[in-house]
Every structure is written in structure tokens, then in C-alpha cells.
Amino acid sequence: ALFTVLGGSSADDPPVAPRVWTVFCAECTNNFDYKSIGVFWSHRLSGMPGGVTRLLACDETQLQQYKGLHLGNTFVHRNYGRIGHKRRVPKGETHPPTGSQE
């Protein structure tokens, strides 16, 4: 996902140029590093005003081995996509997404 945040002023303030900041999501993998380089490069090449920040999802193990923090402005947060969830299905019922009865 790629987001652009616009900040402006209230109606009482004198008109100013809008402030723009681009934010995108990535994970601690080589595949996302390749895509991140493309976003940072194209943002700079396009001349779009404002900055760009990568929201980097990493678990602790990944972060210890990760070598791509230097690629650009980055905010690291926990990778919630890698948290295992065990749903309990009551006896005799079926888990809707999987059809499992366990």
C-alpha cells in the first residue's frame, strides 16, 4: 500500500503550499528491499514534494539479520503478519475459513 498524506492550514491562515509526505509498507525481505529501492528512487526522480517513509514490518529474528535499514527513511515496527493465531473451534462446529473441525 502506498499512501500520500496532505497537510494544510485552517481557513483563517494565509494560503501555503500543501505539505506532502509519502508512506509505504514493506517487510524485512530481499523482495521488499527491491521494491523499496524503486519507491525511493521514483519519488526522488518524479520531483514530488515532501518526503517518503517506509513502514518496515520485522520480527526480532529478522531484524537481527536484516541489512537494508540504510535504504531510506524507515520506521520499524513489529510484523503482526507473522504472529501465529490458534482459533479454538467448539466441539461439533466447523471453522468457517478452513472447514476444519480442530
Secondary structure, DSSP 8 states (H G I E B T S, - for coil): -EEEEEE---TTS-----EEEEEEEEESSHHHHHHHHHHHHHHHHHT-SSEEEEEEEE-HHHHHH---GGGSSEEEEE-GGG--------TT---TTT----
